[in-house]
Amino acid sequence: MRAPHSRLAVALVVAVGLGAGALAAGALLPPRAPATVHFADADDMTLVASGKQVYRQHCAGCHGRYLQGQPLWQLLDKDAGRRAPAQDETGHSWQHADEDLFHAIKYGRFPPVASDEPSSMPAFEERLGDRDILAVLAFIKARWPLGIRVSQALLNPDYAGMPAGADAVEWRLPPTCNVVLQRQRATAPSGG
């Protein structure tokens, strides 16, 4: 009858010892620098106005003057991924956190995609500074309906970008969001 208690005591001593060892080892390591988190403030009208100019100069040629994307960008065919998607509420940008959108503009691909994978999105790291990239994102986000902005802000750390007063007004997602979500479900691989 003492064996179960003895094993429990040994397990606790080992766990406490491992935890103390980890704390001691952590004390020897230099502190980690916090990861940079990029956030585009769509409520900053100066940033939005700057982003409009940068968008017109660098983005509108592919993504459309009105953020509508290239014709047939939604089709899944041999050209899928080569057509510039819409950046308005009918696109999928609002389904990504600001950091991922920033990365896609700067490096021409979303973060998990390997740099040697082909991409039709040009990398802007040599042409645009970080502030210009954030300005473009602020301009795009400022054009989204309130419900889309709320949904996208929920993806950011600490819900950065939550529109002021979003809790005080009634809002809903536009009907096109249902189409986007249905399309995603239809193309998602089926799992067990």
C-alpha positions in Angstrom: 0.0 0.0 0.0 2.9 2.4 0.5 4.1 1.9 -3.1 1.6 4.2 -4.8 2.4 7.0 -2.3 6.1 6.4 -2.8 5.8 6.6 -6.5 3.8 9.8 -6.3 6.4 11.4 -3.9 9.2 10.4 -6.3 7.3 11.8 -9.3 6.7 15.1 -7.4 10.4 15.4 -6.4 11.5 14.7 -10.0 9.0 17.2 -11.4 10.1 19.9 -8.9 13.7 19.1 -9.6 13.2 19.3 -13.4 11.4 22.6 -12.9 14.1 24.0 -10.7 16.7 22.9 -13.2 14.8 24.5 -16.0 14.6 27.7 -14.0 18.3 27.6 -13.3 19.2 26.9 -16.9 16.9 29.8 -18.0 18.6 32.1 -15.6 21.9 31.4 -17.5 20.5 32.2 -20.9 20.3 35.7 -22.2 16.8 37.2 -22.3 15.0 36.7 -25.6 14.1 39.8 -27.6 10.4 40.1 -28.1 9.2 39.3 -31.6 8.3 42.3 -33.7 4.6 42.5 -34.2 3.4 44.6 -37.0 0.0 46.3 -36.7 -1.7 48.5 -39.3 -4.0 51.0 -37.6 -7.0 51.6 -39.8 -8.2 54.3 -37.4 -5.1 56.4 -38.1 -6.4 58.6 -40.9 -2.9 59.9 -41.7 -1.6 56.4 -42.1 -4.7 55.4 -44.2 -4.2 58.5 -46.5 -0.5 57.6 -47.0 -1.5 53.9 -47.6 -4.0 55.0 -50.3 -1.1 56.6 -52.3 1.2 53.7 -51.8 -1.6 51.3 -52.8 -2.4 53.2 -56.0 1.3 53.3 -57.0 2.4 49.7 -56.1 -0.7 47.5 -55.7 -3.7 48.7 -57.8 -2.1 47.4 -61.0 -2.7 43.8 -59.8 -5.3 44.0 -57.0 -7.5 46.7 -58.7 -8.1 50.3 -58.1 -11.1 49.5 -55.9 -9.4 46.4 -54.2 -11.6 44.1 -56.4 -8.7 41.8 -57.5 -8.1 40.4 -61.0 -10.9 38.9 -62.9 -11.6 35.3 -62.0 -9.2 35.4 -59.0 -11.5 33.0 -57.1 -11.2 30.1 -59.6 -9.3 27.0 -58.6 -7.7 26.0 -61.9 -4.3 25.8 -63.5 -3.9 29.6 -62.9 -4.9 29.5 -59.3 -2.5 31.5 -57.2 -1.4 33.6 -60.2 -4.3 36.0 -60.1 -4.2 38.8 -57.6 -7.0 38.3 -55.1 -9.4 41.0 -54.0 -8.4 43.0 -51.0 -12.0 44.1 -50.2 -14.4 42.1 -48.1 -14.9 39.6 -50.9 -11.2 38.5 -50.7 -9.5 36.6 -47.9 -7.1 39.1 -46.5 -9.4 39.7 -43.5 -8.9 36.1 -42.6 -5.2 36.7 -41.7 -3.5 38.6 -38.8 -1.7 41.9 -39.6 1.7 40.2 -39.0 0.9 37.6 -41.7 -0.3 40.2 -44.2 2.8 42.3 -43.5 5.0 39.3 -44.2 3.1 38.5 -47.4 3.6 42.0 -48.8 7.2 42.3 -47.7 8.4 38.9 -48.7 5.9 37.9 -51.4 4.4 35.0 -49.4 2.7 34.1 -46.2 5.0 33.1 -43.3 4.7 29.3 -43.4 5.5 29.2 -47.2 9.1 28.3 -47.9 11.1 31.1 -49.7 12.0 28.7 -52.5 8.3 28.1 -53.4 7.2 30.0 -56.5 4.9 32.9 -55.8 3.1 35.3 -58.1 3.1 38.0 -55.4 6.2 40.2 -55.7 8.2 40.9 -52.6 8.3 44.6 -51.7 11.1 44.5 -49.2 13.4 46.4 -51.5 10.8 48.9 -52.7 8.7 49.7 -49.6 9.7 50.4 -46.0 7.9 48.8 -43.1 5.8 52.0 -42.5 4.7 52.1 -46.2 3.6 48.4 -45.9 1.7 49.1 -42.7 0.1 52.2 -44.4 -1.1 50.0 -47.3 -2.6 47.5 -44.9 -4.3 50.3 -42.9 -5.8 51.7 -46.1 -7.1 48.2 -47.1 -8.5 47.5 -43.6 -10.2 51.0 -43.5 -12.2 50.0 -46.6 -13.7 46.8 -44.9 -17.1 46.8 -43.3 -17.2 46.9 -39.5 -18.0 43.2 -39.1 -14.9 42.2 -41.3 -12.7 44.6 -39.3 -13.9 43.1 -36.0 -13.3 39.5 -37.3 -9.8 40.4 -38.5 -8.9 42.2 -35.3 -9.7 39.0 -33.4 -6.7 37.4 -35.1 -4.2 40.0 -33.9 -2.4 39.8 -30.6 -4.5 41.6 -27.9 -7.2 42.1 -30.6 -5.2 45.0 -32.1 -7.2 46.9 -34.6 -10.6 46.4 -32.9 -12.6 49.3 -34.3 -13.5 51.9 -31.7 -17.1 51.5 -30.5 -17.5 48.1 -32.2 -19.2 46.9 -29.0 -21.7 49.8 -29.0 -23.2 49.3 -32.5 -24.9 46.4 -34.2 -22.9 44.8 -37.0 -22.8 41.6 -39.0 -20.6 40.0 -41.5 -21.5 40.8 -45.1 -23.3 38.0 -47.1 -20.2 37.5 -49.2 -18.4 36.1 -46.2 -20.7 33.0 -46.2 -19.6 32.4 -49.8 -16.0 32.6 -48.9 -16.4 30.3 -45.9 -18.4 27.8 -48.0 -15.7 27.8 -50.7 -13.1 27.1 -48.0 -15.0 24.2 -46.6 -15.6 22.8 -50.1 -11.9 22.9 -51.0 -10.5 21.8 -47.6 -9.1 18.3 -47.5 -11.5 16.0 -45.7 -10.1 14.5 -42.6 -11.2 11.4 -40.7 
